[in-house]
């Protein structure tokens, strides 16, 4: 129902509030037509939201972006969503990332069930990497780091059957280029359901995000 969705204006306002009150889910699709055929992901997400009522909205790609079959208008909307998706996961203060790494058993007997591990999926590597990258870099600035540490939630949580656990943010070491190149290599070596074209798309999305992150930003915008 439409009442379950935030309006675009309300979602933007929630993001810009800078309190990590907007969630972004990263997970592996379990089948082509339905990413969560038995409702296992939904149960994990509901468990997190019940324990963290501070989160008022959630980006879940399957529900938040138009899926196939799409009209021309919906296809344009989908492409615009992909263009800004990295910023949504990456926002240091605007979002909290819910990372569902577990692969539940195929209890529903779904044909074509995808049980590929989370770390071997290209989209998952992309979402998880951008989700922590900006926070890791900002950790070198004492004032910004202290401001982020005061927020009510951590930047990323691993969710599953039990209580959610905070994901540690590793500080950038060894230089930015080796780290950046390493993430690109992991994406290029990962699996994509739709093959090479999808891989090129995700690599380009990460490169565009990296280019954006390297540009000087006004300090006030780093909180968003």
Steps between C-alpha positions, in 0.01 A plus 500: 500500500610856427456585870800277575732724301658834586444779253816610315494824702471317833780258405734785406417684823573185701836459325594864551409490866839336550397266781529163323122468518487358146610142440648344184494121460781307331441130435519237228194424290392138546316469170452707185130575539488528878808584710339365817269211404452361852501831689828432681643843417179670604516329839859618549415857403193508723710374791749783452231766466320382812825524696589837347182711475723801429499387134194655334549393138679231301642476149445145377582480130224254408229718652661842459594480130268406210550134405443324166286526301548878500344777295727758334429739786578233759816402315621861512417510872694176554807638325486823705483287813813307403685827441452617861488165677866508602452833675205356689699207640805720558344798679706526822219643713190460284466122491564183695581194288339165582723222365339158466785263412341168586351277230188329634419143389268451205210393720244596235666282234537792261633409157819688411569584865817709529705388801817683398679643811466873564875577458499354148216718368594815311212720613556397863870592483408835348234584760706386797812684379335836434307464825820523703742691277405859581480430874842333490654804331330751728644315798824690451335832584454516876206741501306305239580166658376616839183636342425169331568308820223697672235378259246255648593212268817356348549539126451130419355194672511134410147366539380143519318262729652639818565851624653739249871567540686820420745479211839644591621781275859434400707813450650549158857372502757447228379787285170564330595371155591143605179483704293637213663268245446205732125564518478532121687170466261328740198628306654390170568154642151458645192337348215687334169342410468700178863451392764735365281802425384511860858467622607796287208701638591434864872564447413832335264589786780439748749701294255790480445483874877496562546800274225686684648412839843629402369844406531763774169533686379782727520377857127546558422256218717227646237450769237404244 
